[in-house]
């Protein structure tokens, strides 16, 4: 399989970054019917291989960055002086774990609430990660049985 031209390489870089083949072809310097040229470029097996390899590299990079970001959120949740910052970090952690609060809906009819949280899954999450329990308690105390909420 032959190597890619500099313009084809530029297309690959732009396509991975932009996610739009037509715009990537235009910015890479292709002229004329750029839509058709973009489709032809994506039909090239070597270009598809390069795009997939670049996407995999980016996913690996972002996986490492995601872990670092998670650690920042956990540090903020645990050590921030501001209660607002601690609460927002706890909410962000739960949100990224798939536990979003119920959405508010205003209407003049019958009231109903809907939430996506699976309470059994949430309980299992708290069992596996007891440090999350402390983050959602009012006083930031320890898990049940450890002082928070006890009389």
Secondary structure, DSSP 8 states (H G I E B T S, - for coil): -----HHHHHHHHHHHHHS-HHHHHHHHT--SSHHHHHHHHHH-HHHHHHHHHHHHHHHHHHHHHHHHHHHHHHHHHHH-S-HHHHHHHHHHHHHHTT---------SS---------HHHHHHHHHH-THHHHHHSTT---STTSSTT--
